[in-house]
């Protein structure tokens, strides 16, 4: 009987450790911070700017994520640079997004609502885009901040951060087709950028996948 009690105690301790990760994921803001970090390392100040949170709130959420070892940091001068704790955390996030999309009907509706705001914007499939890329018939633009492009990007894509898009379009012939991606299917910046390119007279497409979805497909 003592061995049974010991086994039960060990099992309880294991699930308690698993629950530490679950508690970390109970905050939508912490999930957003992890999603941002999946695109590249960032300072607290950068995370605050990109998430719309205060530096104090970001710091508080990061401390919780640090305790669960989901993120880590290094020092660069006076700045703390945060990143995900391990590449496996990205795989975990991707699995979480996939399960959520499969089980929660609200998520497809949110995506539909996003696309309805930009009804004239075309989404190109990965297969069709790859065919166009092989024929040099399209330019793929990564409109994320340049540091995120440098961390990981779709092979063959050019780094054109959103704030530099207008300047870049002046260098491209109007007959050239363009396709843009950002941080995944729920990132509105991609759709806004494609609509802007279309308004400038370009044939442009929205890429549904972010870099992680693309490179892991």
CORCOR-V597974 format. One record per pair of residues at least 12 apart in sequence whose ideal C-beta (glycine too) atoms are under 6 Angstrom apart, sorted by the first residue. I is the first residue (numbers start at 1). GAP is how many residues later the second one is. Records with the same first field share a line. If there is no record, write none. Layout:
BEGIN
I->GAP ; GAP
END
This chain:
BEGIN
20->48
21->47
24->40 ; 41 ; 44 ; 46
29->32
30->31
32->19
33->14 ; 28
36->14
37->46 ; 47
38->52 ; 55
39->109 ; 144
40->107 ; 108 ; 111
41->40 ; 42
43->36
44->14 ; 15
69->16
70->15 ; 19
71->13 ; 14
72->13
94->118
118->73 ; 77
121->70 ; 73 ; 74 ; 85
122->83
123->83 ; 85
124->55 ; 81
129->50
133->23
138->39 ; 41
139->39
140->16 ; 17 ; 39
141->17 ; 19 ; 39
142->15 ; 17
143->19 ; 37 ; 39 ; 50
144->38
145->16
146->13 ; 15
152->59
153->58
154->57 ; 60
162->27
165->28
169->31
174->27
177->26
178->19 ; 24 ; 26
179->26 ; 28
180->13 ; 14
181->26
183->27
184->26
185->23
190->16
191->15
194->12
END
